[in-house]
Amino acid sequence: MRKRRLAIAIAVGAILLLLGRAFVFLYTDYVWYHALGGAALWREKAVDQVALLSGGLTIAFLFAYGNLSAVRHSIISLVLPRRIANVEFGEAVPVRFLDAAALGMAAVVAVATTAALPSWESVATMRAGARFGESDPYHQLDLAFYTSWLPLETALHSWLIVVVATVTMVVVGLYALTPSLRWSDGGLRVSGYVRRHLGVLGGVLLLLIAWRFRLESYELLSNGSGPAGAFTATDNRFVLPWYVGLVIITVAAAAVVAWSTWTGQLTIAFAILSLVLVVIAGVQLWRPIAVGRAGGDAAYEATRRAFTARAFARNTRDSAGPAGVVEGLRDSIRAADRSVSAAESRALIAPGASGYIVVSGTGRGVVAPSVSSLFSRTAHAWREQDGRVLAADLPNDPRIVRVRDLYDRVQRLAPVFSVLETYEGSFHMDTLYWVVPVYASSRLYPLAEQRSIGDTIRTYFREAARAYVHSVTGRVMFVADESGEPLATAWRRRFPSMFRSRAETAAWIGELTPRPRRIVATPDSAGEGDLQGSVRRLYLRMQEALARSDMTAFGQSFDSLGILLGGRPR
């Protein structure tokens, strides 16, 4: 009894620690997003993650428990050997223990397979509801189906494959421990109960294969048989209809296999499975032969050029297009003069910056969670696994700056976009801003040319916005591209507070320079007039921002004023 109580106490303590750590991550994530003006984005992340986890756990648990319960009901009784002194006897395991074991194993399977669930970003992309207003000429689906829904459906299919395969292996392993499934007299002996159960699981696996063929019929438009994934006339006339046929054949085979194994017609089941395998192998072998004999088709090439031009359209701010932007933003800041090095040396946010830092928020404008309360300090110390956050000698208005790496910071605030490790540096007076382009991209956009961008194959790549990151305060402002890119437009509509238009920021962006404009405030120098003029301009800008209720613009002007007057984080 004492050992059982100890085991229960340890289990309860472990559960409390896990729950506490989960709460700490939720809380520290929330205050981080809230400090950066992304509370709505945090709510989207939380809702999507909860929906994925709850739905995934429920489906996986019910499927696993249904199968494990079937295994449990095949066991009339389970007798384990017991020994007391020199007397050996068998003791039947109570039925309630077997039921509890089935429940526990189903829960373990459900938890173990959550790692294969789709990412919350794919759910958020789908929920954004982007619309291109243009359909592909073959499936007659809006192009947003390929960029928003198809990636999520593909990830869900992969997760279900993991769930079904895991449960099947567990079921077969458990049956192998019983006389119902055994190797005897040089052959495999299977009871009727086990045969019916495994036949149903075989049908489910065939349905998943049919689903895979359906997905491949859509992916064929972005990964065709031609050069660089071109969709060819052969794909349209032969391969695409074959995929549709394979879906029908495999669904029918799933039904026949389940019926035949249930009724004991194993010869029929074996014949159907063999036929399906032969058809699949034949299609895979025939496809490259047919493609190799097919010639070019001017109409398909023209369609490909048109879709490629739209998929990699030049943005309104860079005439070189996305590829030119990627090549042009190569560490320009680090090649600058000593003033840039000095600005970068006091930056809280920079490429490759790691760890956390606690700074004073008094008059500094640092956008970071406060750790002035004991609760906040404890939560952040637990998350960082560092007791120094609990120190008593913290600065006034202490704020903890986490996620200091430039790209990680931008990616978290633009989770459905692509952030390449490229940037350029600009100065507003003597304040260093990191400028990071943010792209809408996809590898499943149909009929466009495949291009390797950032070590990833993409068929769609267009600039969505540019992130202006204050290197000292950590404030991030996204200035939307005005080209009307559908994915960015939908995301901007869903989170309007995260973006600013070009019109709103044109004056401020126009004042950015590649080198700092230092203003030295000395009583005997002409720079005093420059200082007064700069302060006046910032003050007027702050008034205008307040009149428009634009707190982002107000915060930027306030940050610039603090830097101008010599404010530095400590």
C-alpha positions, 0 to 999 in steps of 0.5 A: 500500500505504501509503494502504491501511494508513493507511485501515485504521489510521484505521478500526480507531482509529474502531472502538476509539473507538466501542467505548470510548465505548459501554463508558464509557456502559455503565459509568457507567450501571451505577454510577449505577443501582447507587448508587441501588439500581437495579442490577436495573433496569440489568440489565433495561435492558441485557438488553432493549437487547442483545436488541433490537439483536442481534435487530434487526441479525440480522433486518435484515442477513439480509433485506438480504443476501438481497436484495442477494445476489440483485442480485449474482447477477444480475450476471455480471461487472462491468467498470470502465474503467482507464487506464494512460498513453494506453491504455484497457482494461476490468478485471473486478471480482473476484467476491469484491469484489462479495460483500464489497460486498453484505455491507458494504451489508447491514451498513450497512442493518442499522445504519441501521435500528436507529434505528427499533427499539422502545424497551427500555421497551416490551420491559420492560413486556411482560416484566413480565407484567401481568394485568388478569384481565378481557377485552374483550368483542370480541376476548376478550383480557386487557386487558394485551394492549392496554397491554403487548403491542400497543404493542410489536407496533406498534413492531415493525411500524413498524420492519419497514416501515422495513427492507423499504422501505429494502431495496426502494429500495436494490435498485431503485436497484442494478437501475437501474444495470444493463441489467436495469431501464431506460427504453427506447423510451418504456417500462420494460424489466424482465428476468425475473430482476428481475421475479421479485425485485420481485414477491417484495418486493411480496408482502412489502409486502402482508403488512406491509399486512395486518399493519397492518390486524390492528393497526388492528382492535385499536386500533379499540377505543381509537380508534373512530369515535365522539366522543373515540374511542368504539367504536360499534355501527357499528365493531362490526358493520361496521368491525371485520369489514371489518378482518378481511376486509381482512387475509384479502384482503391476505394472499391478494393477497400470495400471488397477486402473488408467484406471478403476477409469478414466472410472468410473469402481470403482468396478474393482478398488476396486477389484484389490486393494483388491486382491493386498492387499490379495496377499501381506498379504498372502506372508508376512504371508506365508514366516515365515511359509515356512522358519520355515519348511525349513532345512539347505542347505550345499551349501548355507552355504558354499556360505555364509562362502565364502562371509563372509570371503571376506566381513570381510577380515583381513587387511594387517596391523592387523592380528586380522582383523577388529573386533580385530582392533576395540577392540584393539584401546580403548583410549590407549592415555589416559592411558599413562604417564605424557608426553602424558598428556602434549602433549594432553594438547597442542593439537588443535585436540583431541577426543571430542574437540569442538568450534573454536580457533584462533592461530598464523600461523607464523612458526607453520605449522597450517593447517587452514584458514587464517582470516587476511582479514576483509572479511574472519573474517566477514564470519567466525564470521557470521558462528560461530555466534561469534563477537570475530572473528572480534577482532582487537587483533588477533595474527600474521598470524591469523588462525581459527581452526574449526572442532577440534573433531578428529573423525569429522575431519577425517569423513569430509575428508573421507565422504564415509567411516566409522570412529569408535570412536576408536584411538591409539596414537603415537609419532614422537619424541615429536609430538603426532599423533592420528591414526584413522582407516578408514573402507569401510563398507556396510549393503547391501553387499550380502550373507555375515553374519550380524555383529554388529559393532559400534552399526550398523548392517553391512555385509561388513567391511574392513579397507580402510586406516589409518588417521594420524592426527597431534595433534598440526597442524591439518594436516591429512594424509591418508595411504591407505591399500594395500589389494586392497579393491574395494571401497577404491581403487575407492575412492583413484583413484578419489582423489589421492592427499588425500592418501599416499601409505605404501611404501611412508610412511614406513620410517616415520611410522617406526619412530613412538613410543608409548612414546615421545622421548624428546630431550633437547637442552642444551650446556653442555649435550650430547643431543645437538648431538641428537638434531643436528642429528634429525634436520639433518634427518628432513632437509634431509627428507624435501629435499627428499620430495621437490625432489619428489614434495611431499608437504604432506611429506614436511609439516609433516617434517616441522611440526616435525621440528617446534615442535622439536625446541620448536614452539607452537601455541598461 
